[in-house]
């Protein structure tokens, strides 16, 4: 069974991104510098396709 986002992140912000992504790499130090608690979750997590993509409306591969 896959853990829910609430179980993983709790009350922290969720940074959706791959650890090797240059875009994620630009956001990560900003969050750290500002002292924002966050959890980084890879978009391969099932919640991403089930909830995030339908909300956004599209995704490119």
MODELLER restraints for C-alpha pairs under 7 A, 6 or more apart:
rsr = mdl.restraints
at = mdl.atoms
rsr.add(forms.Gaussian(group=physical.xy_distance, feature=features.Distance(at['CA:9:A'], at['CA:39:A']), mean=5.88, stdev=0.5))
rsr.add(forms.Gaussian(group=physical.xy_distance, feature=features.Distance(at['CA:12:A'], at['CA:37:A']), mean=5.36, stdev=0.5))
rsr.add(forms.Gaussian(group=physical.xy_distance, feature=features.Distance(at['CA:12:A'], at['CA:38:A']), mean=4.92, stdev=0.5))
rsr.add(forms.Gaussian(group=physical.xy_distance, feature=features.Distance(at['CA:12:A'], at['CA:39:A']), mean=6.56, stdev=0.5))
rsr.add(forms.Gaussian(group=physical.xy_distance, feature=features.Distance(at['CA:13:A'], at['CA:37:A']), mean=6.36, stdev=0.5))
rsr.add(forms.Gaussian(group=physical.xy_distance, feature=features.Distance(at['CA:13:A'], at['CA:38:A']), mean=4.48, stdev=0.5))
rsr.add(forms.Gaussian(group=physical.xy_distance, feature=features.Distance(at['CA:13:A'], at['CA:39:A']), mean=6.31, stdev=0.5))
rsr.add(forms.Gaussian(group=physical.xy_distance, feature=features.Distance(at['CA:14:A'], at['CA:38:A']), mean=5.57, stdev=0.5))
rsr.add(forms.Gaussian(group=physical.xy_distance, feature=features.Distance(at['CA:14:A'], at['CA:39:A']), mean=5.07, stdev=0.5))
rsr.add(forms.Gaussian(group=physical.xy_distance, feature=features.Distance(at['CA:14:A'], at['CA:40:A']), mean=5.95, stdev=0.5))
rsr.add(forms.Gaussian(group=physical.xy_distance, feature=features.Distance(at['CA:14:A'], at['CA:41:A']), mean=6.85, stdev=0.5))
rsr.add(forms.Gaussian(group=physical.xy_distance, feature=features.Distance(at['CA:15:A'], at['CA:38:A']), mean=6.63, stdev=0.5))
rsr.add(forms.Gaussian(group=physical.xy_distance, feature=features.Distance(at['CA:15:A'], at['CA:39:A']), mean=6.01, stdev=0.5))
rsr.add(forms.Gaussian(group=physical.xy_distance, feature=features.Distance(at['CA:15:A'], at['CA:40:A']), mean=4.66, stdev=0.5))
rsr.add(forms.Gaussian(group=physical.xy_distance, feature=features.Distance(at['CA:15:A'], at['CA:41:A']), mean=6.15, stdev=0.5))
rsr.add(forms.Gaussian(group=physical.xy_distance, feature=features.Distance(at['CA:16:A'], at['CA:40:A']), mean=5.99, stdev=0.5))
rsr.add(forms.Gaussian(group=physical.xy_distance, feature=features.Distance(at['CA:16:A'], at['CA:41:A']), mean=5.12, stdev=0.5))
rsr.add(forms.Gaussian(group=physical.xy_distance, feature=features.Distance(at['CA:16:A'], at['CA:42:A']), mean=5.80, stdev=0.5))
rsr.add(forms.Gaussian(group=physical.xy_distance, feature=features.Distance(at['CA:16:A'], at['CA:43:A']), mean=5.96, stdev=0.5))
rsr.add(forms.Gaussian(group=physical.xy_distance, feature=features.Distance(at['CA:17:A'], at['CA:24:A']), mean=5.60, stdev=0.5))
rsr.add(forms.Gaussian(group=physical.xy_distance, feature=features.Distance(at['CA:17:A'], at['CA:40:A']), mean=6.76, stdev=0.5))
rsr.add(forms.Gaussian(group=physical.xy_distance, feature=features.Distance(at['CA:17:A'], at['CA:41:A']), mean=6.21, stdev=0.5))
rsr.add(forms.Gaussian(group=physical.xy_distance, feature=features.Distance(at['CA:17:A'], at['CA:42:A']), mean=5.09, stdev=0.5))
rsr.add(forms.Gaussian(group=physical.xy_distance, feature=features.Distance(at['CA:17:A'], at['CA:43:A']), mean=5.95, stdev=0.5))
rsr.add(forms.Gaussian(group=physical.xy_distance, feature=features.Distance(at['CA:18:A'], at['CA:24:A']), mean=6.77, stdev=0.5))
rsr.add(forms.Gaussian(group=physical.xy_distance, feature=features.Distance(at['CA:18:A'], at['CA:42:A']), mean=5.08, stdev=0.5))
rsr.add(forms.Gaussian(group=physical.xy_distance, feature=features.Distance(at['CA:18:A'], at['CA:43:A']), mean=6.93, stdev=0.5))
rsr.add(forms.Gaussian(group=physical.xy_distance, feature=features.Distance(at['CA:53:A'], at['CA:59:A']), mean=6.54, stdev=0.5))
